[in-house]
Amino acid sequence: MAKVLVLYKKPKNAEAFDKHYASVHIPLAKKIPGLKKYDISTGGVGAPTGPSEVHLVATLYFDSMEALQAGLASSEGKAAAGDLANFADGGAELYFFDTKDV
Amino acid sequence: MAKVLVLYKKPKNAEAFDKHYASVHIPLAKKIPGLKKYDISTGGVGAPTGPSEVHLVATLYFDSMEALQAGLASSEGKAAAGDLANFADGGAELYFFDTKDV
């Protein structure tokens, strides 16, 4: 499947981030056309040396890169992307790629 | 599911990286006890501004964080982790976390 992978770095206020993410961002993102599955990290995000600088990892799954690109280009996709500025004040890395099982 | 997420940054020699990854690293990683699914990016890894600095994204899935930790702590897990030094010369970010569907 094709994935949108989002690594949200530690925000200034984790409680406010989590509240906005759950109550505003998830409902917006779930409206993106072509979205097949959506999961987020729960609990801490670890690294080999201990806790990481990442607060939350989100993965949105689409059937293909074409569906992913169409979804992000839609008004719903733009609304979800535009919402990042409202809560992701620690920064966020976004990656887009297709995958295959190995 | 619990995930090991690996972001491999651009290596010095992409062809050599890809050859080692396919012929050595995947077989090693697939031996990790408790591994339920393993996918890798295919084609380029994009970012909002264009191509990203990431060469390959790998995700290894386990039933739980306990299974993930036991898998990484096993001799097979240590062998796979130890192999990174043999090919990931651009660096790699590793993250460990549980997930939930939203």
N, CA and C atoms of all chains as a GROMACS GRO file, in nm:
protein
  612
    1MET      N    1   0.084  -0.120   0.000
    1MET     CA    2   0.000   0.000   0.000
    1MET      C    3   0.088   0.125   0.000
    2ALA      N    4   0.030   0.235  -0.042
    2ALA     CA    5   0.101   0.362  -0.036
    2ALA      C    6   0.074   0.427   0.099
    3LYS      N    7   0.176   0.491   0.153
    3LYS     CA    8   0.164   0.546   0.289
    3LYS      C    9   0.199   0.694   0.292
    4VAL      N   10   0.125   0.765   0.375
    4VAL     CA   11   0.168   0.896   0.425
    4VAL      C   12   0.217   0.871   0.567
    5LEU      N   13   0.343   0.899   0.592
    5LEU     CA   14   0.402   0.879   0.724
    5LEU      C   15   0.432   1.016   0.783
    6VAL      N   16   0.381   1.039   0.903
    6VAL     CA   17   0.401   1.169   0.968
    6VAL      C   18   0.467   1.148   1.104
    7LEU      N   19   0.582   1.212   1.122
    7LEU     CA   20   0.653   1.206   1.249
    7LEU      C   21   0.640   1.343   1.315
    8TYR      N   22   0.557   1.349   1.417
    8TYR     CA   23   0.538   1.476   1.490
    8TYR      C   24   0.642   1.484   1.601
    9LYS      N   25   0.726   1.586   1.596
    9LYS     CA   26   0.824   1.606   1.702
    9LYS      C   27   0.753   1.660   1.828
   10LYS      N   28   0.825   1.651   1.940
   10LYS     CA   29   0.768   1.691   2.068
   10LYS      C   30   0.710   1.833   2.060
   11PRO      N   31   0.583   1.848   2.088
   11PRO     CA   32   0.522   1.983   2.085
   11PRO      C   33   0.550   2.058   2.215
   12LYS      N   34   0.520   2.186   2.213
   12LYS     CA   35   0.542   2.266   2.334
   12LYS      C   36   0.452   2.218   2.447
   13ASN      N   37   0.330   2.178   2.412
   13ASN     CA   38   0.233   2.136   2.513
   13ASN      C   39   0.170   2.006   2.466
   14ALA      N   40   0.217   1.895   2.522
   14ALA     CA   41   0.173   1.764   2.474
   14ALA      C   42   0.023   1.743   2.496
   15GLU      N   43  -0.027   1.793   2.606
   15GLU     CA   44  -0.169   1.774   2.637
   15GLU      C   45  -0.258   1.847   2.535
   16ALA      N   46  -0.218   1.970   2.503
   16ALA     CA   47  -0.294   2.046   2.403
   16ALA      C   48  -0.286   1.982   2.266
   17PHE      N   49  -0.166   1.934   2.233
   17PHE     CA   50  -0.147   1.864   2.105
   17PHE      C   51  -0.242   1.743   2.098
   18ASP      N   52  -0.238   1.661   2.202
   18ASP     CA   53  -0.317   1.538   2.199
   18ASP      C   54  -0.466   1.568   2.189
   19LYS      N   55  -0.508   1.672   2.258
   19LYS     CA   56  -0.650   1.708   2.254
   19LYS      C   57  -0.691   1.753   2.115
   20HIS      N   58  -0.609   1.840   2.054
   20HIS     CA   59  -0.641   1.888   1.920
   20HIS      C   60  -0.634   1.773   1.819
   21TYR      N   61  -0.531   1.690   1.834
   21TYR     CA   62  -0.516   1.579   1.738
   21TYR      C   63  -0.639   1.489   1.739
   22ALA      N   64  -0.683   1.454   1.859
   22ALA     CA   65  -0.796   1.360   1.870
   22ALA      C   66  -0.929   1.424   1.828
   23SER      N   67  -0.949   1.547   1.868
   23SER     CA   68  -1.081   1.606   1.849
   23SER      C   69  -1.097   1.680   1.717
   24VAL      N   70  -0.988   1.724   1.658
   24VAL     CA   71  -0.996   1.803   1.534
   24VAL      C   72  -0.924   1.733   1.418
   25HIS      N   73  -0.798   1.694   1.441
   25HIS     CA   74  -0.719   1.647   1.326
   25HIS      C   75  -0.765   1.510   1.275
   26ILE      N   76  -0.787   1.417   1.365
   26ILE     CA   77  -0.831   1.284   1.319
   26ILE      C   78  -0.961   1.294   1.239
   27PRO      N   79  -1.062   1.365   1.289
   27PRO     CA   80  -1.185   1.376   1.207
   27PRO      C   81  -1.160   1.439   1.070
   28LEU      N   82  -1.072   1.540   1.063
   28LEU     CA   83  -1.040   1.601   0.933
   28LEU      C   84  -0.970   1.500   0.841
   29ALA      N   85  -0.870   1.431   0.895
   29ALA     CA   86  -0.791   1.340   0.811
   29ALA      C   87  -0.874   1.221   0.764
   30LYS      N   88  -0.967   1.178   0.847
   30LYS     CA   89  -1.048   1.062   0.807
   30LYS      C   90  -1.142   1.092   0.690
   31LYS      N   91  -1.158   1.220   0.660
   31LYS     CA   92  -1.242   1.258   0.545
   31LYS      C   93  -1.167   1.252   0.412
   32ILE      N   94  -1.035   1.230   0.416
   32ILE     CA   95  -0.957   1.234   0.291
   32ILE      C   96  -1.003   1.120   0.199
   33PRO      N   97  -1.042   1.152   0.078
   33PRO     CA   98  -1.090   1.047  -0.015
   33PRO      C   99  -0.981   0.944  -0.042
   34GLY      N  100  -1.020   0.818  -0.043
   34GLY     CA  101  -0.927   0.711  -0.074
   34GLY      C  102  -0.852   0.656   0.045
   35LEU      N  103  -0.870   0.716   0.163
   35LEU     CA  104  -0.801   0.668   0.283
   35LEU      C  105  -0.855   0.530   0.319
   36LYS      N  106  -0.764   0.431   0.329
   36LYS     CA  107  -0.807   0.293   0.355
   36LYS      C  108  -0.784   0.250   0.498
   37LYS      N  109  -0.683   0.309   0.562
   37LYS     CA  110  -0.649   0.270   0.700
   37LYS      C  111  -0.568   0.385   0.756
   38TYR      N  112  -0.573   0.400   0.888
   38TYR     CA  113  -0.509   0.514   0.953
   38TYR      C  114  -0.473   0.466   1.092
   39ASP      N  115  -0.345   0.463   1.122
   39ASP     CA  116  -0.309   0.426   1.259
   39ASP      C  117  -0.212   0.528   1.316
   40ILE      N  118  -0.210   0.535   1.447
   40ILE     CA  119  -0.121   0.628   1.518
   40ILE      C  120  -0.051   0.554   1.630
   41SER      N  121   0.063   0.606   1.667
   41SER     CA  122   0.134   0.548   1.780
   41SER      C  123   0.056   0.573   1.908
   42THR      N  124   0.069   0.479   1.998
   42THR     CA  125   0.003   0.493   2.128
   42THR      C  126   0.108   0.461   2.234
   43GLY      N  127   0.117   0.543   2.334
   43GLY     CA  128   0.227   0.531   2.428
   43GLY      C  129   0.347   0.605   2.371
   44GLY      N  130   0.459   0.586   2.428
   44GLY     CA  131   0.578   0.660   2.385
   44GLY      C  132   0.638   0.604   2.257
   45VAL      N  133   0.717   0.688   2.192
   45VAL     CA  134   0.791   0.648   2.072
   45VAL      C  135   0.938   0.636   2.113
   46GLY      N  136   0.987   0.513   2.112
   46GLY     CA  137   1.123   0.489   2.157
   46GLY      C  138   1.224   0.493   2.044
   47ALA      N  139   1.348   0.512   2.080
   47ALA     CA  140   1.462   0.506   1.988
   47ALA      C  141   1.563   0.410   2.052
   48PRO      N  142   1.667   0.372   1.977
   48PRO     CA  143   1.762   0.277   2.034
   48PRO      C  144   1.826   0.324   2.165
   49THR      N  145   1.838   0.455   2.182
   49THR     CA  146   1.904   0.507   2.301
   49THR      C  147   1.807   0.545   2.412
   50GLY      N  148   1.677   0.526   2.391
   50GLY     CA  149   1.578   0.561   2.493
   50GLY      C  150   1.463   0.635   2.428
   51PRO      N  151   1.393   0.720   2.503
   51PRO     CA  152   1.282   0.795   2.444
   51PRO      C  153   1.332   0.879   2.326
   52SER      N  154   1.250   0.887   2.220
   52SER     CA  155   1.291   0.964   2.102
   52SER      C  156   1.239   1.106   2.111
   53GLU      N  157   1.274   1.186   2.014
   53GLU     CA  158   1.225   1.323   2.003
   53GLU      C  159   1.089   1.330   1.935
   54VAL      N  160   1.035   1.212   1.901
   54VAL     CA  161   0.907   1.206   1.830
   54VAL      C  162   0.794   1.186   1.931
   55HIS      N  163   0.693   1.269   1.919
   55HIS     CA  164   0.577   1.260   2.009
   55HIS      C  165   0.473   1.162   1.956
   56LEU      N  166   0.452   1.165   1.825
   56LEU     CA  167   0.344   1.083   1.766
   56LEU      C  168   0.384   1.045   1.624
   57VAL      N  169   0.356   0.921   1.589
   57VAL     CA  170   0.375   0.874   1.451
   57VAL      C  171   0.237   0.839   1.396
   58ALA      N  172   0.203   0.896   1.282
   58ALA     CA  173   0.076   0.865   1.216
   58ALA      C  174   0.104   0.806   1.079
   59THR      N  175   0.028   0.705   1.041
   59THR     CA  176   0.041   0.646   0.909
   59THR      C  177  -0.096   0.638   0.844
   60LEU      N  178  -0.106   0.696   0.726
   60LEU     CA  179  -0.230   0.691   0.648
   60LEU      C  180  -0.204   0.606   0.525
   61TYR      N  181  -0.292   0.512   0.499
   61TYR     CA  182  -0.272   0.412   0.394
   61TYR      C  183  -0.370   0.433   0.279
   62PHE      N  184  -0.316   0.422   0.158
   62PHE     CA  185  -0.398   0.433   0.036
   62PHE      C  186  -0.364   0.315  -0.055
   63ASP      N  187  -0.453   0.287  -0.148
   63ASP     CA  188  -0.431   0.172  -0.236
   63ASP      C  189  -0.313   0.190  -0.329
   64SER      N  190  -0.279   0.311  -0.364
   64SER     CA  191  -0.173   0.337  -0.461
   64SER      C  192  -0.122   0.479  -0.442
   65MET      N  193  -0.010   0.509  -0.504
   65MET     CA  194   0.042   0.645  -0.500
   65MET      C  195  -0.053   0.742  -0.571
   66GLU      N  196  -0.120   0.694  -0.673
   66GLU     CA  197  -0.215   0.779  -0.743
   66GLU      C  198  -0.330   0.817  -0.650
   67ALA      N  199  -0.380   0.719  -0.576
   67ALA     CA  200  -0.489   0.747  -0.481
   67ALA      C  201  -0.442   0.839  -0.369
   68LEU      N  202  -0.319   0.818  -0.324
   68LEU     CA  203  -0.262   0.903  -0.219
   68LEU      C  204  -0.252   1.047  -0.268
   69GLN      N  205  -0.197   1.063  -0.386
   69GLN     CA  206  -0.179   1.199  -0.438
   69GLN      C  207  -0.313   1.268  -0.463
   70ALA      N  208  -0.410   1.191  -0.511
   70ALA     CA  209  -0.543   1.248  -0.534
   70ALA      C  210  -0.606   1.286  -0.401
   71GLY      N  211  -0.586   1.202  -0.300
   71GLY     CA  212  -0.642   1.231  -0.169
   71GLY      C  213  -0.584   1.359  -0.109
   72LEU      N  214  -0.452   1.373  -0.119
   72LEU     CA  215  -0.389   1.492  -0.061
   72LEU      C  216  -0.424   1.618  -0.140
   73ALA      N  217  -0.449   1.601  -0.269
   73ALA     CA  218  -0.482   1.717  -0.353
   73ALA      C  219  -0.628   1.759  -0.341
   74SER      N  220  -0.707   1.676  -0.277
   74SER     CA  221  -0.850   1.707  -0.261
   74SER      C  222  -0.870   1.819  -0.160
   75SER      N  223  -0.988   1.876  -0.156
   75SER     CA  224  -1.015   1.982  -0.057
   75SER      C  225  -1.003   1.926   0.084
   76GLU      N  226  -1.043   1.801   0.103
   76GLU     CA  227  -1.032   1.740   0.236
   76GLU      C  228  -0.885   1.718   0.275
   77GLY      N  229  -0.803   1.679   0.176
   77GLY     CA  230  -0.661   1.662   0.201
   77GLY      C  231  -0.594   1.794   0.236
   78LYS      N  232  -0.632   1.898   0.164
   78LYS     CA  233  -0.574   2.029   0.192
   78LYS      C  234  -0.618   2.081   0.329
   79ALA      N  235  -0.742   2.050   0.367
   79ALA     CA  236  -0.790   2.093   0.499
   79ALA      C  237  -0.711   2.024   0.610
   80ALA      N  238  -0.685   1.894   0.592
   80ALA     CA  239  -0.609   1.820   0.694
   80ALA      C  240  -0.466   1.872   0.700
   81ALA      N  241  -0.404   1.893   0.585
   81ALA     CA  242  -0.266   1.945   0.584
   81ALA      C  243  -0.261   2.085   0.644
   82GLY      N  244  -0.361   2.165   0.612
   82GLY     CA  245  -0.363   2.301   0.664
   82GLY      C  246  -0.381   2.307   0.814
   83ASP      N  247  -0.439   2.201   0.870
   83ASP     CA  248  -0.460   2.198   1.015
   83ASP      C  249  -0.330   2.179   1.093
   84LEU      N  250  -0.225   2.128   1.027
   84LEU     CA  251  -0.099   2.103   1.099
   84LEU      C  252  -0.049   2.229   1.169
   85ALA      N  253  -0.066   2.342   1.104
   85ALA     CA  254  -0.017   2.468   1.162
   85ALA      C  255  -0.088   2.503   1.292
   86ASN      N  256  -0.202   2.438   1.316
   86ASN     CA  257  -0.280   2.469   1.436
   86ASN      C  258  -0.234   2.395   1.561
   87PHE      N  259  -0.150   2.292   1.542
   87PHE     CA  260  -0.113   2.214   1.662
   87PHE      C  261   0.029   2.158   1.657
   88ALA      N  262   0.090   2.144   1.538
   88ALA     CA  263   0.219   2.075   1.529
   88ALA      C  264   0.333   2.175   1.548
   89ASP      N  265   0.338   2.238   1.665
   89ASP     CA  266   0.435   2.346   1.686
   89ASP      C  267   0.576   2.295   1.716
   90GLY      N  268   0.591   2.164   1.729
   90GLY     CA  269   0.725   2.107   1.743
   90GLY      C  270   0.784   2.068   1.609
   91GLY      N  271   0.704   2.083   1.504
   91GLY     CA  272   0.746   2.043   1.371
   91GLY      C  273   0.696   1.904   1.338
   92ALA      N  274   0.691   1.872   1.211
   92ALA     CA  275   0.646   1.741   1.166
   92ALA      C  276   0.719   1.709   1.036
   93GLU      N  277   0.764   1.584   1.027
   93GLU     CA  278   0.822   1.535   0.901
   93GLU      C  279   0.716   1.452   0.831
   94LEU      N  280   0.694   1.480   0.703
   94LEU     CA  281   0.599   1.401   0.624
   94LEU      C  282   0.673   1.330   0.513
   95TYR      N  283   0.639   1.203   0.494
   95TYR     CA  284   0.698   1.124   0.385
   95TYR      C  285   0.586   1.052   0.311
   96PHE      N  286   0.605   1.040   0.182
   96PHE     CA  287   0.506   0.976   0.094
   96PHE      C  288   0.576   0.867   0.014
   97PHE      N  289   0.524   0.746   0.019
   97PHE     CA  290   0.592   0.637  -0.055
   97PHE      C  291   0.499   0.518  -0.071
   98ASP      N  292   0.527   0.442  -0.173
   98ASP     CA  293   0.459   0.315  -0.193
   98ASP      C  294   0.538   0.208  -0.118
   99THR      N  295   0.474   0.095  -0.089
   99THR     CA  296   0.544  -0.012  -0.016
   99THR      C  297   0.515  -0.146  -0.082
  100LYS      N  298   0.601  -0.240  -0.048
  100LYS     CA  299   0.578  -0.380  -0.083
  100LYS      C  300   0.617  -0.466   0.036
  101ASP      N  301   0.546  -0.577   0.052
  101ASP     CA  302   0.582  -0.672   0.156
  101ASP      C  303   0.707  -0.748   0.113
  102VAL      N  304   0.793  -0.778   0.210
  102VAL     CA  305   0.914  -0.855   0.179
  102VAL      C  306   0.917  -0.979   0.267
  103MET      N  307  -0.088  -0.289   1.603
  103MET     CA  308   0.035  -0.368   1.611
  103MET      C  309   0.151  -0.279   1.654
  104ALA      N  310   0.253  -0.343   1.706
  104ALA     CA  311   0.375  -0.270   1.741
  104ALA      C  312   0.467  -0.266   1.620
  105LYS      N  313   0.534  -0.154   1.601
  105LYS     CA  314   0.617  -0.136   1.482
  105LYS      C  315   0.760  -0.097   1.518
  106VAL      N  316   0.852  -0.151   1.438
  106VAL     CA  317   0.986  -0.096   1.427
  106VAL      C  318   0.987  -0.019   1.295
  107LEU      N  319   1.011   0.110   1.303
  107LEU     CA  320   1.014   0.195   1.184
  107LEU      C  321   1.159   0.239   1.163
  108VAL      N  322   1.209   0.215   1.044
  108VAL     CA  323   1.348   0.251   1.013
  108VAL      C  324   1.350   0.343   0.892
  109LEU      N  325   1.409   0.460   0.911
  109LEU     CA  326   1.426   0.557   0.802
  109LEU      C  327   1.574   0.559   0.765
  110TYR      N  328   1.606   0.501   0.652
  110TYR     CA  329   1.745   0.501   0.605
  110TYR      C  330   1.768   0.626   0.522
  111LYS      N  331   1.864   0.707   0.565
  111LYS     CA  332   1.900   0.826   0.489
  111LYS      C  333   1.981   0.786   0.365
  112LYS      N  334   1.990   0.878   0.272
  112LYS     CA  335   2.059   0.850   0.146
  112LYS      C  336   2.199   0.793   0.172
  113PRO      N  337   2.229   0.677   0.122
  113PRO     CA  338   2.363   0.620   0.141
  113PRO      C  339   2.460   0.676   0.038
  114LYS      N  340   2.587   0.648   0.061
  114LYS     CA  341   2.689   0.695  -0.033
  114LYS      C  342   2.670   0.632  -0.170
  115ASN      N  343   2.633   0.503  -0.170
  115ASN     CA  344   2.618   0.429  -0.294
  115ASN      C  345   2.485   0.355  -0.291
  116ALA      N  346   2.385   0.410  -0.358
  116ALA     CA  347   2.250   0.354  -0.349
  116ALA      C  348   2.244   0.213  -0.406
  117GLU      N  349   2.318   0.188  -0.509
  117GLU     CA  350   2.314   0.056  -0.571
  117GLU      C  351   2.369  -0.050  -0.476
  118ALA      N  352   2.482  -0.017  -0.412
  118ALA     CA  353   2.542  -0.112  -0.317
  118ALA      C  354   2.450  -0.132  -0.196
  119PHE      N  355   2.388  -0.023  -0.150
  119PHE     CA  356   2.292  -0.033  -0.039
  119PHE      C  357   2.180  -0.128  -0.078
  120ASP      N  358   2.120  -0.105  -0.192
  120ASP     CA  359   2.004  -0.185  -0.232
  120ASP      C  360   2.040  -0.332  -0.246
  121LYS      N  361   2.159  -0.358  -0.299
  121LYS     CA  362   2.201  -0.497  -0.318
  121LYS      C  363   2.220  -0.565  -0.182
  122HIS      N  364   2.288  -0.497  -0.090
  122HIS     CA  365   2.309  -0.554   0.043
  122HIS      C  366   2.176  -0.570   0.117
  123TYR      N  367   2.091  -0.470   0.106
  123TYR     CA  368   1.963  -0.477   0.177
  123TYR      C  369   1.883  -0.599   0.132
  124ALA      N  370   1.876  -0.618   0.001
  124ALA     CA  371   1.793  -0.727  -0.052
  124ALA      C  372   1.855  -0.864  -0.026
  125SER      N  373   1.986  -0.872  -0.041
  125SER     CA  374   2.048  -1.006  -0.038
  125SER      C  375   2.093  -1.048   0.101
  126VAL      N  376   2.118  -0.952   0.188
  126VAL     CA  377   2.169  -0.984   0.322
  126VAL      C  378   2.074  -0.940   0.433
  127HIS      N  379   2.032  -0.812   0.428
  127HIS     CA  380   1.959  -0.761   0.543
  127HIS      C  381   1.818  -0.817   0.554
  128ILE      N  382   1.746  -0.823   0.444
  128ILE     CA  383   1.609  -0.878   0.452
  128ILE      C  384   1.611  -1.022   0.504
  129PRO      N  385   1.697  -1.110   0.451
  129PRO     CA  386   1.699  -1.246   0.506
  129PRO      C  387   1.730  -1.249   0.655
  130LEU      N  388   1.821  -1.162   0.702
  130LEU     CA  389   1.852  -1.157   0.846
  130LEU      C  390   1.732  -1.111   0.926
  131ALA      N  391   1.668  -1.002   0.879
  131ALA     CA  392   1.558  -0.944   0.956
  131ALA      C  393   1.437  -1.037   0.960
  132LYS      N  394   1.417  -1.112   0.853
  132LYS     CA  395   1.301  -1.202   0.851
  132LYS      C  396   1.312  -1.317   0.949
  133LYS      N  397   1.432  -1.337   1.002
  133LYS     CA  398   1.450  -1.444   1.103
  133LYS      C  399   1.414  -1.398   1.244
  134ILE      N  400   1.386  -1.269   1.263
  134ILE     CA  401   1.359  -1.219   1.398
  134ILE      C  402   1.233  -1.285   1.452
  135PRO      N  403   1.241  -1.349   1.567
  135PRO     CA  404   1.124  -1.416   1.624
  135PRO      C  405   1.010  -1.318   1.650
  136GLY      N  406   0.889  -1.359   1.617
  136GLY     CA  407   0.771  -1.276   1.644
  136GLY      C  408   0.737  -1.178   1.533
  137LEU      N  409   0.821  -1.170   1.431
  137LEU     CA  410   0.793  -1.078   1.319
  137LEU      C  411   0.669  -1.125   1.244
  138LYS      N  412   0.570  -1.035   1.232
  138LYS     CA  413   0.443  -1.074   1.170
  138LYS      C  414   0.428  -1.021   1.028
  139LYS      N  415   0.493  -0.909   1.001
  139LYS     CA  416   0.482  -0.847   0.868
  139LYS      C  417   0.600  -0.754   0.854
  140TYR      N  418   0.641  -0.732   0.731
  140TYR     CA  419   0.763  -0.653   0.706
  140TYR      C  420   0.742  -0.589   0.570
  141ASP      N  421   0.737  -0.459   0.566
  141ASP     CA  422   0.727  -0.394   0.434
  141ASP      C  423   0.831  -0.286   0.421
  142ILE      N  424   0.864  -0.257   0.297
  142ILE     CA  425   0.964  -0.154   0.267
  142ILE      C  426   0.909  -0.063   0.158
  143SER      N  427   0.962   0.058   0.156
  143SER     CA  428   0.923   0.151   0.050
  143SER      C  429   0.977   0.102  -0.082
  144THR      N  430   0.903   0.130  -0.186
  144THR     CA  431   0.946   0.094  -0.321
  144THR      C  432   0.930   0.219  -0.407
  145GLY      N  433   1.032   0.249  -0.484
  145GLY     CA  434   1.033   0.377  -0.554
  145GLY      C  435   1.084   0.482  -0.459
  146GLY      N  436   1.072   0.605  -0.495
  146GLY     CA  437   1.126   0.712  -0.413
  146GLY      C  438   1.043   0.743  -0.291
  147VAL      N  439   1.107   0.809  -0.194
  147VAL     CA  440   1.038   0.856  -0.074
  147VAL      C  441   1.026   1.007  -0.086
  148GLY      N  442   0.903   1.053  -0.101
  148GLY     CA  443   0.879   1.195  -0.121
  148GLY      C  444   0.854   1.269   0.008
  149ALA      N  445   0.873   1.400   0.003
  149ALA     CA  446   0.841   1.491   0.112
  149ALA      C  447   0.753   1.601   0.053
  150PRO      N  448   0.696   1.686   0.137
  150PRO     CA  449   0.608   1.791   0.082
  150PRO      C  450   0.676   1.881  -0.020
  151THR      N  451   0.807   1.897  -0.007
  151THR     CA  452   0.878   1.989  -0.098
  151THR      C  453   0.944   1.918  -0.216
  152GLY      N  454   0.929   1.786  -0.226
  152GLY     CA  455   0.991   1.712  -0.335
  152GLY      C  456   1.056   1.586  -0.281
  153PRO      N  457   1.160   1.536  -0.347
  153PRO     CA  458   1.228   1.416  -0.297
  153PRO      C  459   1.282   1.441  -0.157
  154SER      N  460   1.274   1.340  -0.070
  154SER     CA  461   1.324   1.356   0.066
  154SER      C  462   1.467   1.309   0.076
  155GLU      N  463   1.523   1.324   0.195
  155GLU     CA  464   1.660   1.277   0.223
  155GLU      C  465   1.661   1.129   0.263
  156VAL      N  466   1.540   1.068   0.260
  156VAL     CA  467   1.527   0.928   0.299
  156VAL      C  468   1.535   0.838   0.176
  157HIS      N  469   1.620   0.737   0.184
  157HIS     CA  470   1.637   0.644   0.072
  157HIS      C  471   1.538   0.530   0.080
  158LEU      N  472   1.514   0.481   0.202
  158LEU     CA  473   1.428   0.362   0.219
  158LEU      C  474   1.360   0.371   0.355
  159VAL      N  475   1.233   0.334   0.357
  159VAL     CA  476   1.158   0.322   0.483
  159VAL      C  477   1.122   0.176   0.501
  160ALA      N  478   1.157   0.119   0.614
  160ALA     CA  479   1.122  -0.020   0.645
  160ALA      C  480   1.035  -0.022   0.770
  161THR      N  481   0.932  -0.106   0.768
  161THR     CA  482   0.847  -0.123   0.885
  161THR      C  483   0.836  -0.271   0.917
  162LEU      N  484   0.866  -0.304   1.041
  162LEU     CA  485   0.855  -0.442   1.089
  162LEU      C  486   0.745  -0.444   1.195
  163TYR      N  487   0.654  -0.539   1.182
  163TYR     CA  488   0.535  -0.542   1.266
  163TYR      C  489   0.538  -0.662   1.360
  164PHE      N  490   0.498  -0.636   1.484
  164PHE     CA  491   0.490  -0.740   1.586
  164PHE      C  492   0.353  -0.729   1.655
  165ASP      N  493   0.314  -0.837   1.722
  165ASP     CA  494   0.182  -0.837   1.785
  165ASP      C  495   0.172  -0.739   1.902
  166SER      N  496   0.283  -0.713   1.967
  166SER     CA  497   0.281  -0.629   2.087
  166SER      C  498   0.421  -0.572   2.110
  167MET      N  499   0.431  -0.474   2.198
  167MET     CA  500   0.562  -0.419   2.232
  167MET      C  501   0.648  -0.525   2.302
  168GLU      N  502   0.583  -0.613   2.377
  168GLU     CA  503   0.658  -0.720   2.443
  168GLU      C  504   0.723  -0.811   2.338
  169ALA      N  505   0.645  -0.846   2.235
  169ALA     CA  506   0.698  -0.933   2.129
  169ALA      C  507   0.807  -0.861   2.052
  170LEU      N  508   0.788  -0.732   2.028
  170LEU     CA  509   0.890  -0.652   1.957
  170LEU      C  510   1.020  -0.651   2.036
  171GLN      N  511   1.009  -0.622   2.164
  171GLN     CA  512   1.130  -0.613   2.246
  171GLN      C  513   1.200  -0.748   2.257
  172ALA      N  514   1.121  -0.855   2.268
  172ALA     CA  515   1.182  -0.988   2.274
  172ALA      C  516   1.250  -1.021   2.142
  173GLY      N  517   1.186  -0.981   2.032
  173GLY     CA  518   1.245  -1.008   1.901
  173GLY      C  519   1.378  -0.936   1.883
  174LEU      N  520   1.382  -0.810   1.921
  174LEU     CA  521   1.506  -0.733   1.905
  174LEU      C  522   1.615  -0.782   1.999
  175ALA      N  523   1.574  -0.833   2.115
  175ALA     CA  524   1.673  -0.880   2.213
  175ALA      C  525   1.725  -1.020   2.180
  176SER      N  526   1.661  -1.088   2.086
  176SER     CA  527   1.705  -1.223   2.049
  176SER      C  528   1.835  -1.218   1.970
  177SER      N  529   1.899  -1.331   1.956
  177SER     CA  530   2.024  -1.335   1.878
  177SER      C  531   1.998  -1.294   1.734
  178GLU      N  532   1.880  -1.332   1.680
  178GLU     CA  533   1.848  -1.293   1.542
  178GLU      C  534   1.826  -1.143   1.532
  179GLY      N  535   1.762  -1.084   1.633
  179GLY     CA  536   1.741  -0.939   1.634
  179GLY      C  537   1.873  -0.865   1.642
  180LYS      N  538   1.962  -0.915   1.725
  180LYS     CA  539   2.093  -0.851   1.739
  180LYS      C  540   2.174  -0.864   1.609
  181ALA      N  541   2.159  -0.976   1.542
  181ALA     CA  542   2.231  -0.994   1.415
  181ALA      C  543   2.180  -0.896   1.311
  182ALA      N  544   2.048  -0.877   1.305
  182ALA     CA  545   1.991  -0.782   1.208
  182ALA      C  546   2.035  -0.641   1.242
  183ALA      N  547   2.028  -0.604   1.368
  183ALA     CA  548   2.070  -0.468   1.409
  183ALA      C  549   2.219  -0.448   1.382
  184GLY      N  550   2.297  -0.550   1.408
  184GLY     CA  551   2.441  -0.540   1.387
  184GLY      C  552   2.478  -0.525   1.241
  185ASP      N  553   2.389  -0.573   1.155
  185ASP     CA  554   2.416  -0.562   1.010
  185ASP      C  555   2.404  -0.419   0.959
  186LEU      N  556   2.337  -0.332   1.032
  186LEU     CA  557   2.318  -0.194   0.984
  186LEU      C  558   2.453  -0.127   0.954
  187ALA      N  559   2.551  -0.156   1.037
  187ALA     CA  560   2.682  -0.094   1.018
  187ALA      C  561   2.747  -0.134   0.887
  188ASN      N  562   2.697  -0.243   0.827
  188ASN     CA  563   2.757  -0.293   0.703
  188ASN      C  564   2.707  -0.222   0.577
  189PHE      N  565   2.597  -0.145   0.589
  189PHE     CA  566   2.542  -0.086   0.466
  189PHE      C  567   2.477   0.051   0.488
  190ALA      N  568   2.436   0.085   0.609
  190ALA     CA  569   2.359   0.208   0.630
  190ALA      C  570   2.452   0.325   0.656
  191ASP      N  571   2.538   0.354   0.560
  191ASP     CA  572   2.641   0.455   0.582
  191ASP      C  573   2.589   0.598   0.571
  192GLY      N  574   2.463   0.614   0.534
  192GLY     CA  575   2.402   0.747   0.536
  192GLY      C  576   2.332   0.775   0.668
  193GLY      N  577   2.332   0.676   0.756
  193GLY     CA  578   2.262   0.688   0.883
  193GLY      C  579   2.122   0.629   0.875
  194ALA      N  580   2.067   0.598   0.989
  194ALA     CA  581   1.932   0.543   0.996
  194ALA      C  582   1.869   0.586   1.126
  195GLU      N  583   1.743   0.626   1.118
  195GLU     CA  584   1.666   0.655   1.239
  195GLU      C  585   1.576   0.535   1.267
  196LEU      N  586   1.579   0.487   1.390
  196LEU     CA  587   1.492   0.376   1.430
  196LEU      C  588   1.395   0.423   1.536
  197TYR      N  589   1.271   0.383   1.521
  197TYR     CA  590   1.168   0.416   1.620
  197TYR      C  591   1.090   0.290   1.653
  198PHE      N  592   1.051   0.279   1.780
  198PHE     CA  593   0.976   0.164   1.829
  198PHE      C  594   0.849   0.215   1.896
  199PHE      N  595   0.734   0.163   1.855
  199PHE     CA  596   0.609   0.211   1.916
  199PHE      C  597   0.495   0.115   1.889
  200ASP      N  598   0.398   0.119   1.977
  200ASP     CA  599   0.274   0.046   1.955
  200ASP      C  600   0.180   0.137   1.876
  201THR      N  601   0.081   0.079   1.811
  201THR     CA  602  -0.014   0.160   1.734
  201THR      C  603  -0.157   0.117   1.763
  202LYS      N  604  -0.246   0.207   1.727
  202LYS     CA  605  -0.389   0.174   1.728
  202LYS      C  606  -0.452   0.235   1.603
  203ASP      N  607  -0.551   0.167   1.549
  203ASP     CA  608  -0.626   0.223   1.436
  203ASP      C  609  -0.716   0.334   1.487
  204VAL      N  610  -0.732   0.437   1.406
  204VAL     CA  611  -0.821   0.547   1.444
  204VAL      C  612  -0.925   0.568   1.333
   0.00000   0.00000   0.00000
